[in-house]
Amino acid sequence: MTKILLYEDNSQLRDVLSLLISSTDRYQMVGSYGHCANALDDIKKHNPDIILMDIDMPFMSGIEGLKRIKAAGFS
């Protein structure tokens, strides 16, 4: 089963995407958050196979979040 971690600041969209992903047999939603400021800790906690990241979020953009994830050695 593929583990997915989601970052989306729109709570309604985040809930719908989480429900949709969780309703499949091939994917497991391991976490969903409204911002990626704690992404490194979230990744260590959940060990996802895939990260879905919104670009425009509070505290830190998704692009900056992905740069930090990559710089920390996650790929």
PDB file of N, CA, C and O in Angstrom:
ATOM      1  N   MET A   1       0.838  -1.175   0.000  1.00  0.00           N
ATOM      2  CA  MET A   1       0.000   0.000   0.000  1.00  0.00           C
ATOM      3  C   MET A   1       0.886   1.243   0.000  1.00  0.00           C
ATOM      4  O   MET A   1       1.869   1.306   0.739  1.00  0.00           O
ATOM      5  N   THR A   2       0.550   2.208  -0.807  1.00  0.00           N
ATOM      6  CA  THR A   2       1.309   3.443  -0.933  1.00  0.00           C
ATOM      7  C   THR A   2       0.831   4.454   0.102  1.00  0.00           C
ATOM      8  O   THR A   2      -0.358   4.764   0.164  1.00  0.00           O
ATOM      9  N   LYS A   3       1.760   4.974   0.919  1.00  0.00           N
ATOM     10  CA  LYS A   3       1.423   5.932   1.972  1.00  0.00           C
ATOM     11  C   LYS A   3       1.548   7.359   1.446  1.00  0.00           C
ATOM     12  O   LYS A   3       2.562   7.733   0.857  1.00  0.00           O
ATOM     13  N   ILE A   4       0.493   8.150   1.669  1.00  0.00           N
ATOM     14  CA  ILE A   4       0.445   9.520   1.152  1.00  0.00           C
ATOM     15  C   ILE A   4       0.334  10.514   2.303  1.00  0.00           C
ATOM     16  O   ILE A   4      -0.430  10.314   3.247  1.00  0.00           O
ATOM     17  N   LEU A   5       1.115  11.591   2.202  1.00  0.00           N
ATOM     18  CA  LEU A   5       1.083  12.707   3.131  1.00  0.00           C
ATOM     19  C   LEU A   5       0.636  13.929   2.340  1.00  0.00           C
ATOM     20  O   LEU A   5       1.172  14.204   1.266  1.00  0.00           O
ATOM     21  N   LEU A   6      -0.348  14.666   2.865  1.00  0.00           N
ATOM     22  CA  LEU A   6      -0.972  15.774   2.135  1.00  0.00           C
ATOM     23  C   LEU A   6      -0.789  17.088   2.876  1.00  0.00           C
ATOM     24  O   LEU A   6      -0.970  17.157   4.092  1.00  0.00           O
ATOM     25  N   TYR A   7      -0.429  18.131   2.137  1.00  0.00           N
ATOM     26  CA  TYR A   7      -0.377  19.500   2.656  1.00  0.00           C
ATOM     27  C   TYR A   7      -1.282  20.368   1.801  1.00  0.00           C
ATOM     28  O   TYR A   7      -1.026  20.564   0.612  1.00  0.00           O
ATOM     29  N   GLU A   8      -2.344  20.890   2.411  1.00  0.00           N
ATOM     30  CA  GLU A   8      -3.326  21.737   1.714  1.00  0.00           C
ATOM     31  C   GLU A   8      -3.962  22.644   2.754  1.00  0.00           C
ATOM     32  O   GLU A   8      -4.524  22.163   3.738  1.00  0.00           O
ATOM     33  N   ASP A   9      -3.876  23.964   2.543  1.00  0.00           N
ATOM     34  CA  ASP A   9      -4.417  24.887   3.529  1.00  0.00           C
ATOM     35  C   ASP A   9      -5.932  25.050   3.454  1.00  0.00           C
ATOM     36  O   ASP A   9      -6.544  25.482   4.431  1.00  0.00           O
ATOM     37  N   ASN A  10      -6.547  24.722   2.340  1.00  0.00           N
ATOM     38  CA  ASN A  10      -8.002  24.785   2.220  1.00  0.00           C
ATOM     39  C   ASN A  10      -8.578  23.541   2.904  1.00  0.00           C
ATOM     40  O   ASN A  10      -8.451  22.430   2.390  1.00  0.00           O
ATOM     41  N   SER A  11      -9.205  23.736   4.055  1.00  0.00           N
ATOM     42  CA  SER A  11      -9.638  22.596   4.866  1.00  0.00           C
ATOM     43  C   SER A  11     -10.686  21.733   4.164  1.00  0.00           C
ATOM     44  O   SER A  11     -10.680  20.513   4.324  1.00  0.00           O
ATOM     45  N   GLN A  12     -11.572  22.336   3.401  1.00  0.00           N
ATOM     46  CA  GLN A  12     -12.582  21.545   2.698  1.00  0.00           C
ATOM     47  C   GLN A  12     -11.935  20.673   1.620  1.00  0.00           C
ATOM     48  O   GLN A  12     -12.260  19.492   1.501  1.00  0.00           O
ATOM     49  N   LEU A  13     -11.040  21.239   0.851  1.00  0.00           N
ATOM     50  CA  LEU A  13     -10.338  20.474  -0.175  1.00  0.00           C
ATOM     51  C   LEU A  13      -9.471  19.396   0.464  1.00  0.00           C
ATOM     52  O   LEU A  13      -9.408  18.271  -0.033  1.00  0.00           O
ATOM     53  N   ARG A  14      -8.805  19.734   1.561  1.00  0.00           N
ATOM     54  CA  ARG A  14      -7.975  18.761   2.272  1.00  0.00           C
ATOM     55  C   ARG A  14      -8.817  17.576   2.750  1.00  0.00           C
ATOM     56  O   ARG A  14      -8.398  16.425   2.629  1.00  0.00           O
ATOM     57  N   ASP A  15      -9.999  17.859   3.290  1.00  0.00           N
ATOM     58  CA  ASP A  15     -10.881  16.789   3.760  1.00  0.00           C
ATOM     59  C   ASP A  15     -11.370  15.903   2.622  1.00  0.00           C
ATOM     60  O   ASP A  15     -11.417  14.680   2.758  1.00  0.00           O
ATOM     61  N   VAL A  16     -11.736  16.523   1.492  1.00  0.00           N
ATOM     62  CA  VAL A  16     -12.225  15.763   0.340  1.00  0.00           C
ATOM     63  C   VAL A  16     -11.114  14.895  -0.237  1.00  0.00           C
ATOM     64  O   VAL A  16     -11.331  13.719  -0.527  1.00  0.00           O
ATOM     65  N   LEU A  17      -9.937  15.464  -0.402  1.00  0.00           N
ATOM     66  CA  LEU A  17      -8.815  14.690  -0.928  1.00  0.00           C
ATOM     67  C   LEU A  17      -8.449  13.545   0.009  1.00  0.00           C
ATOM     68  O   LEU A  17      -8.160  12.439  -0.447  1.00  0.00           O
ATOM     69  N   SER A  18      -8.460  13.801   1.302  1.00  0.00           N
ATOM     70  CA  SER A  18      -8.156  12.752   2.271  1.00  0.00           C
ATOM     71  C   SER A  18      -9.172  11.619   2.190  1.00  0.00           C
ATOM     72  O   SER A  18      -8.803  10.445   2.212  1.00  0.00           O
ATOM     73  N   LEU A  19     -10.436  11.968   2.098  1.00  0.00           N
ATOM     74  CA  LEU A  19     -11.490  10.964   1.992  1.00  0.00           C
ATOM     75  C   LEU A  19     -11.354  10.169   0.703  1.00  0.00           C
ATOM     76  O   LEU A  19     -11.467   8.943   0.714  1.00  0.00           O
ATOM     77  N   LEU A  20     -11.115  10.850  -0.395  1.00  0.00           N
ATOM     78  CA  LEU A  20     -10.966  10.190  -1.691  1.00  0.00           C
ATOM     79  C   LEU A  20      -9.784   9.224  -1.683  1.00  0.00           C
ATOM     80  O   LEU A  20      -9.913   8.082  -2.123  1.00  0.00           O
ATOM     81  N   ILE A  21      -8.660   9.667  -1.198  1.00  0.00           N
ATOM     82  CA  ILE A  21      -7.462   8.820  -1.163  1.00  0.00           C
ATOM     83  C   ILE A  21      -7.665   7.645  -0.211  1.00  0.00           C
ATOM     84  O   ILE A  21      -7.273   6.519  -0.518  1.00  0.00           O
ATOM     85  N   SER A  22      -8.271   7.903   0.930  1.00  0.00           N
ATOM     86  CA  SER A  22      -8.488   6.843   1.917  1.00  0.00           C
ATOM     87  C   SER A  22      -9.485   5.788   1.456  1.00  0.00           C
ATOM     88  O   SER A  22      -9.497   4.672   1.975  1.00  0.00           O
ATOM     89  N   SER A  23     -10.312   6.135   0.492  1.00  0.00           N
ATOM     90  CA  SER A  23     -11.340   5.193   0.044  1.00  0.00           C
ATOM     91  C   SER A  23     -10.822   4.214  -1.015  1.00  0.00           C
ATOM     92  O   SER A  23     -11.591   3.396  -1.521  1.00  0.00           O
ATOM     93  N   THR A  24      -9.560   4.283  -1.349  1.00  0.00           N
ATOM     94  CA  THR A  24      -8.982   3.365  -2.322  1.00  0.00           C
ATOM     95  C   THR A  24      -8.228   2.247  -1.611  1.00  0.00           C
ATOM     96  O   THR A  24      -7.810   2.399  -0.463  1.00  0.00           O
ATOM     97  N   ASP A  25      -8.063   1.149  -2.289  1.00  0.00           N
ATOM     98  CA  ASP A  25      -7.327   0.016  -1.721  1.00  0.00           C
ATOM     99  C   ASP A  25      -5.814   0.169  -1.860  1.00  0.00           C
ATOM    100  O   ASP A  25      -5.058  -0.437  -1.101  1.00  0.00           O
ATOM    101  N   ARG A  26      -5.374   0.970  -2.818  1.00  0.00           N
ATOM    102  CA  ARG A  26      -3.944   1.066  -3.117  1.00  0.00           C
ATOM    103  C   ARG A  26      -3.224   2.130  -2.303  1.00  0.00           C
ATOM    104  O   ARG A  26      -1.996   2.115  -2.212  1.00  0.00           O
ATOM    105  N   TYR A  27      -3.982   3.063  -1.703  1.00  0.00           N
ATOM    106  CA  TYR A  27      -3.368   4.195  -1.022  1.00  0.00           C
ATOM    107  C   TYR A  27      -3.831   4.292   0.421  1.00  0.00           C
ATOM    108  O   TYR A  27      -4.963   3.942   0.755  1.00  0.00           O
ATOM    109  N   GLN A  28      -2.927   4.777   1.273  1.00  0.00           N
ATOM    110  CA  GLN A  28      -3.242   5.013   2.669  1.00  0.00           C
ATOM    111  C   GLN A  28      -2.880   6.455   2.994  1.00  0.00           C
ATOM    112  O   GLN A  28      -1.733   6.861   2.807  1.00  0.00           O
ATOM    113  N   MET A  29      -3.842   7.231   3.476  1.00  0.00           N
ATOM    114  CA  MET A  29      -3.579   8.607   3.889  1.00  0.00           C
ATOM    115  C   MET A  29      -2.969   8.552   5.289  1.00  0.00           C
ATOM    116  O   MET A  29      -3.651   8.218   6.259  1.00  0.00           O
ATOM    117  N   VAL A  30      -1.678   8.883   5.387  1.00  0.00           N
ATOM    118  CA  VAL A  30      -0.997   8.800   6.674  1.00  0.00           C
ATOM    119  C   VAL A  30      -1.012  10.118   7.434  1.00  0.00           C
ATOM    120  O   VAL A  30      -0.745  10.140   8.636  1.00  0.00           O
ATOM    121  N   GLY A  31      -1.319  11.218   6.753  1.00  0.00           N
ATOM    122  CA  GLY A  31      -1.403  12.511   7.414  1.00  0.00           C
ATOM    123  C   GLY A  31      -1.851  13.586   6.451  1.00  0.00           C
ATOM    124  O   GLY A  31      -1.570  13.526   5.254  1.00  0.00           O
ATOM    125  N   SER A  32      -2.559  14.581   6.990  1.00  0.00           N
ATOM    126  CA  SER A  32      -2.950  15.729   6.179  1.00  0.00           C
ATOM    127  C   SER A  32      -2.884  16.968   7.059  1.00  0.00           C
ATOM    128  O   SER A  32      -3.410  16.988   8.172  1.00  0.00           O
ATOM    129  N   TYR A  33      -2.229  17.999   6.540  1.00  0.00           N
ATOM    130  CA  TYR A  33      -1.949  19.194   7.313  1.00  0.00           C
ATOM    131  C   TYR A  33      -2.262  20.450   6.510  1.00  0.00           C
ATOM    132  O   TYR A  33      -2.265  20.439   5.279  1.00  0.00           O
ATOM    133  N   GLY A  34      -2.527  21.540   7.246  1.00  0.00           N
ATOM    134  CA  GLY A  34      -2.878  22.812   6.631  1.00  0.00           C
ATOM    135  C   GLY A  34      -1.691  23.676   6.252  1.00  0.00           C
ATOM    136  O   GLY A  34      -1.861  24.714   5.614  1.00  0.00           O
ATOM    137  N   HIS A  35      -0.494  23.264   6.636  1.00  0.00           N
ATOM    138  CA  HIS A  35       0.731  23.981   6.252  1.00  0.00           C
ATOM    139  C   HIS A  35       1.898  23.005   6.353  1.00  0.00           C
ATOM    140  O   HIS A  35       1.773  21.923   6.926  1.00  0.00           O
ATOM    141  N   CYS A  36       3.025  23.404   5.791  1.00  0.00           N
ATOM    142  CA  CYS A  36       4.181  22.494   5.759  1.00  0.00           C
ATOM    143  C   CYS A  36       5.330  22.980   6.639  1.00  0.00           C
ATOM    144  O   CYS A  36       6.471  22.556   6.455  1.00  0.00           O
ATOM    145  N   ALA A  37       5.042  23.860   7.588  1.00  0.00           N
ATOM    146  CA  ALA A  37       6.108  24.382   8.445  1.00  0.00           C
ATOM    147  C   ALA A  37       6.787  23.283   9.258  1.00  0.00           C
ATOM    148  O   ALA A  37       7.956  23.413   9.621  1.00  0.00           O
ATOM    149  N   ASN A  38       6.064  22.207   9.545  1.00  0.00           N
ATOM    150  CA  ASN A  38       6.620  21.096  10.319  1.00  0.00           C
ATOM    151  C   ASN A  38       6.852  19.859   9.447  1.00  0.00           C
ATOM    152  O   ASN A  38       6.855  18.734   9.946  1.00  0.00           O
ATOM    153  N   ALA A  39       7.041  20.068   8.172  1.00  0.00           N
ATOM    154  CA  ALA A  39       7.108  18.953   7.218  1.00  0.00           C
ATOM    155  C   ALA A  39       8.187  17.935   7.552  1.00  0.00           C
ATOM    156  O   ALA A  39       7.951  16.734   7.416  1.00  0.00           O
ATOM    157  N   LEU A  40       9.351  18.369   7.981  1.00  0.00           N
ATOM    158  CA  LEU A  40      10.422  17.419   8.263  1.00  0.00           C
ATOM    159  C   LEU A  40      10.032  16.477   9.405  1.00  0.00           C
ATOM    160  O   LEU A  40      10.289  15.275   9.339  1.00  0.00           O
ATOM    161  N   ASP A  41       9.420  17.021  10.437  1.00  0.00           N
ATOM    162  CA  ASP A  41       8.950  16.183  11.540  1.00  0.00           C
ATOM    163  C   ASP A  41       7.819  15.262  11.084  1.00  0.00           C
ATOM    164  O   ASP A  41       7.757  14.100  11.484  1.00  0.00           O
ATOM    165  N   ASP A  42       6.919  15.794  10.236  1.00  0.00           N
ATOM    166  CA  ASP A  42       5.802  14.990   9.724  1.00  0.00           C
ATOM    167  C   ASP A  42       6.309  13.810   8.900  1.00  0.00           C
ATOM    168  O   ASP A  42       5.780  12.703   8.997  1.00  0.00           O
ATOM    169  N   ILE A  43       7.326  14.051   8.098  1.00  0.00           N
ATOM    170  CA  ILE A  43       7.879  12.993   7.243  1.00  0.00           C
ATOM    171  C   ILE A  43       8.543  11.913   8.108  1.00  0.00           C
ATOM    172  O   ILE A  43       8.383  10.719   7.853  1.00  0.00           O
ATOM    173  N   LYS A  44       9.280  12.340   9.117  1.00  0.00           N
ATOM    174  CA  LYS A  44       9.904  11.367  10.014  1.00  0.00           C
ATOM    175  C   LYS A  44       8.844  10.540  10.732  1.00  0.00           C
ATOM    176  O   LYS A  44       9.015   9.337  10.931  1.00  0.00           O
ATOM    177  N   LYS A  45       7.764  11.180  11.115  1.00  0.00           N
ATOM    178  CA  LYS A  45       6.686  10.502  11.847  1.00  0.00           C
ATOM    179  C   LYS A  45       5.919   9.514  10.973  1.00  0.00           C
ATOM    180  O   LYS A  45       5.626   8.399  11.404  1.00  0.00           O
ATOM    181  N   HIS A  46       5.589   9.927   9.733  1.00  0.00           N
ATOM    182  CA  HIS A  46       4.689   9.145   8.880  1.00  0.00           C
ATOM    183  C   HIS A  46       5.391   8.300   7.822  1.00  0.00           C
ATOM    184  O   HIS A  46       4.809   7.342   7.315  1.00  0.00           O
ATOM    185  N   ASN A  47       6.638   8.642   7.480  1.00  0.00           N
ATOM    186  CA  ASN A  47       7.398   7.909   6.462  1.00  0.00           C
ATOM    187  C   ASN A  47       6.577   7.675   5.178  1.00  0.00           C
ATOM    188  O   ASN A  47       6.360   6.528   4.788  1.00  0.00           O
ATOM    189  N   PRO A  48       6.124   8.753   4.526  1.00  0.00           N
ATOM    190  CA  PRO A  48       5.271   8.599   3.342  1.00  0.00           C
ATOM    191  C   PRO A  48       6.053   8.162   2.105  1.00  0.00           C
ATOM    192  O   PRO A  48       7.262   8.368   2.007  1.00  0.00           O
ATOM    193  N   ASP A  49       5.333   7.555   1.168  1.00  0.00           N
ATOM    194  CA  ASP A  49       5.893   7.230  -0.139  1.00  0.00           C
ATOM    195  C   ASP A  49       5.707   8.401  -1.098  1.00  0.00           C
ATOM    196  O   ASP A  49       6.530   8.632  -1.985  1.00  0.00           O
ATOM    197  N   ILE A  50       4.609   9.139  -0.906  1.00  0.00           N
ATOM    198  CA  ILE A  50       4.254  10.265  -1.773  1.00  0.00           C
ATOM    199  C   ILE A  50       3.835  11.441  -0.903  1.00  0.00           C
ATOM    200  O   ILE A  50       3.140  11.268   0.098  1.00  0.00           O
ATOM    201  N   ILE A  51       4.265  12.643  -1.291  1.00  0.00           N
ATOM    202  CA  ILE A  51       3.827  13.871  -0.628  1.00  0.00           C
ATOM    203  C   ILE A  51       3.089  14.714  -1.658  1.00  0.00           C
ATOM    204  O   ILE A  51       3.637  15.039  -2.712  1.00  0.00           O
ATOM    205  N   LEU A  52       1.848  15.065  -1.350  1.00  0.00           N
ATOM    206  CA  LEU A  52       1.073  15.990  -2.183  1.00  0.00           C
ATOM    207  C   LEU A  52       1.132  17.345  -1.497  1.00  0.00           C
ATOM    208  O   LEU A  52       0.738  17.474  -0.338  1.00  0.00           O
ATOM    209  N   MET A  53       1.625  18.365  -2.213  1.00  0.00           N
ATOM    210  CA  MET A  53       1.904  19.651  -1.605  1.00  0.00           C
ATOM    211  C   MET A  53       1.250  20.789  -2.380  1.00  0.00           C
ATOM    212  O   MET A  53       1.492  20.961  -3.574  1.00  0.00           O
ATOM    213  N   ASP A  54       0.418  21.562  -1.684  1.00  0.00           N
ATOM    214  CA  ASP A  54      -0.109  22.796  -2.250  1.00  0.00           C
ATOM    215  C   ASP A  54       1.048  23.789  -2.364  1.00  0.00           C
ATOM    216  O   ASP A  54       2.010  23.706  -1.600  1.00  0.00           O
ATOM    217  N   ILE A  55       0.965  24.706  -3.289  1.00  0.00           N
ATOM    218  CA  ILE A  55       2.044  25.683  -3.464  1.00  0.00           C
ATOM    219  C   ILE A  55       1.865  26.887  -2.547  1.00  0.00           C
ATOM    220  O   ILE A  55       2.811  27.308  -1.882  1.00  0.00           O
ATOM    221  N   ASP A  56       0.660  27.440  -2.510  1.00  0.00           N
ATOM    222  CA  ASP A  56       0.405  28.678  -1.772  1.00  0.00           C
ATOM    223  C   ASP A  56      -0.234  28.354  -0.425  1.00  0.00           C
ATOM    224  O   ASP A  56      -1.440  28.119  -0.339  1.00  0.00           O
ATOM    225  N   MET A  57       0.595  28.344   0.634  1.00  0.00           N
ATOM    226  CA  MET A  57       0.111  28.040   1.977  1.00  0.00           C
ATOM    227  C   MET A  57       0.661  29.050   2.971  1.00  0.00           C
ATOM    228  O   MET A  57       1.651  29.724   2.687  1.00  0.00           O
ATOM    229  N   PRO A  58       0.020  29.160   4.146  1.00  0.00           N
ATOM    230  CA  PRO A  58       0.537  30.075   5.169  1.00  0.00           C
ATOM    231  C   PRO A  58       1.832  29.553   5.784  1.00  0.00           C
ATOM    232  O   PRO A  58       2.133  28.362   5.698  1.00  0.00           O
ATOM    233  N   PHE A  59       2.580  30.435   6.394  1.00  0.00           N
ATOM    234  CA  PHE A  59       3.838  30.162   7.093  1.00  0.00           C
ATOM    235  C   PHE A  59       4.997  29.861   6.141  1.00  0.00           C
ATOM    236  O   PHE A  59       6.092  30.395   6.320  1.00  0.00           O
ATOM    237  N   MET A  60       4.771  29.013   5.132  1.00  0.00           N
ATOM    238  CA  MET A  60       5.820  28.632   4.190  1.00  0.00           C
ATOM    239  C   MET A  60       5.151  28.120   2.915  1.00  0.00           C
ATOM    240  O   MET A  60       4.192  27.351   2.980  1.00  0.00           O
ATOM    241  N   SER A  61       5.654  28.541   1.768  1.00  0.00           N
ATOM    242  CA  SER A  61       5.086  28.048   0.506  1.00  0.00           C
ATOM    243  C   SER A  61       5.441  26.577   0.313  1.00  0.00           C
ATOM    244  O   SER A  61       6.417  26.082   0.878  1.00  0.00           O
ATOM    245  N   GLY A  62       4.650  25.900  -0.477  1.00  0.00           N
ATOM    246  CA  GLY A  62       4.935  24.507  -0.789  1.00  0.00           C
ATOM    247  C   GLY A  62       6.267  24.341  -1.497  1.00  0.00           C
ATOM    248  O   GLY A  62       6.954  23.337  -1.308  1.00  0.00           O
ATOM    249  N   ILE A  63       6.629  25.306  -2.299  1.00  0.00           N
ATOM    250  CA  ILE A  63       7.914  25.248  -3.006  1.00  0.00           C
ATOM    251  C   ILE A  63       9.065  25.328  -2.006  1.00  0.00           C
ATOM    252  O   ILE A  63      10.028  24.567  -2.106  1.00  0.00           O
ATOM    253  N   GLU A  64       8.971  26.242  -1.047  1.00  0.00           N
ATOM    254  CA  GLU A  64      10.007  26.339  -0.015  1.00  0.00           C
ATOM    255  C   GLU A  64      10.028  25.068   0.838  1.00  0.00           C
ATOM    256  O   GLU A  64      11.095  24.586   1.218  1.00  0.00           O
ATOM    257  N   GLY A  65       8.848  24.535   1.132  1.00  0.00           N
ATOM    258  CA  GLY A  65       8.769  23.291   1.896  1.00  0.00           C
ATOM    259  C   GLY A  65       9.464  22.148   1.188  1.00  0.00           C
ATOM    260  O   GLY A  65      10.201  21.382   1.809  1.00  0.00           O
ATOM    261  N   LEU A  66       9.233  22.029  -0.110  1.00  0.00           N
ATOM    262  CA  LEU A  66       9.879  20.965  -0.879  1.00  0.00           C
ATOM    263  C   LEU A  66      11.388  21.149  -0.956  1.00  0.00           C
ATOM    264  O   LEU A  66      12.137  20.173  -0.947  1.00  0.00           O
ATOM    265  N   LYS A  67      11.836  22.406  -1.031  1.00  0.00           N
ATOM    266  CA  LYS A  67      13.279  22.663  -1.030  1.00  0.00           C
ATOM    267  C   LYS A  67      13.910  22.201   0.284  1.00  0.00           C
ATOM    268  O   LYS A  67      14.998  21.625   0.288  1.00  0.00           O
ATOM    269  N   ARG A  68      13.221  22.457   1.393  1.00  0.00           N
ATOM    270  CA  ARG A  68      13.746  22.034   2.697  1.00  0.00           C
ATOM    271  C   ARG A  68      13.723  20.506   2.833  1.00  0.00           C
ATOM    272  O   ARG A  68      14.639  19.909   3.399  1.00  0.00           O
ATOM    273  N   ILE A  69      12.678  19.895   2.311  1.00  0.00           N
ATOM    274  CA  ILE A  69      12.586  18.430   2.341  1.00  0.00           C
ATOM    275  C   ILE A  69      13.746  17.816   1.566  1.00  0.00           C
ATOM    276  O   ILE A  69      14.399  16.886   2.037  1.00  0.00           O
ATOM    277  N   LYS A  70      13.989  18.345   0.382  1.00  0.00           N
ATOM    278  CA  LYS A  70      15.072  17.846  -0.463  1.00  0.00           C
ATOM    279  C   LYS A  70      16.430  18.082   0.204  1.00  0.00           C
ATOM    280  O   LYS A  70      17.285  17.196   0.205  1.00  0.00           O
ATOM    281  N   ALA A  71      16.627  19.281   0.772  1.00  0.00           N
ATOM    282  CA  ALA A  71      17.899  19.616   1.423  1.00  0.00           C
ATOM    283  C   ALA A  71      18.169  18.730   2.633  1.00  0.00           C
ATOM    284  O   ALA A  71      19.324  18.506   2.997  1.00  0.00           O
ATOM    285  N   ALA A  72      17.098  18.222   3.261  1.00  0.00           N
ATOM    286  CA  ALA A  72      17.249  17.358   4.431  1.00  0.00           C
ATOM    287  C   ALA A  72      17.554  15.916   4.036  1.00  0.00           C
ATOM    288  O   ALA A  72      17.779  15.062   4.893  1.00  0.00           O
ATOM    289  N   GLY A  73      17.560  15.658   2.734  1.00  0.00           N
ATOM    290  CA  GLY A  73      17.924  14.322   2.262  1.00  0.00           C
ATOM    291  C   GLY A  73      16.768  13.417   1.949  1.00  0.00           C
ATOM    292  O   GLY A  73      16.968  12.252   1.603  1.00  0.00           O
ATOM    293  N   PHE A  74      15.548  13.931   2.064  1.00  0.00           N
ATOM    294  CA  PHE A  74      14.385  13.123   1.666  1.00  0.00           C
ATOM    295  C   PHE A  74      14.178  13.300   0.171  1.00  0.00           C
ATOM    296  O   PHE A  74      14.324  14.405  -0.352  1.00  0.00           O
ATOM    297  N   SER A  75      13.843  12.228  -0.509  1.00  0.00           N
ATOM    298  CA  SER A  75      13.592  12.366  -1.951  1.00  0.00           C
ATOM    299  C   SER A  75      12.489  11.435  -2.394  1.00  0.00           C
ATOM    300  O   SER A  75      12.139  11.410  -3.574  1.00  0.00           O
TER     301      SER A  75
END
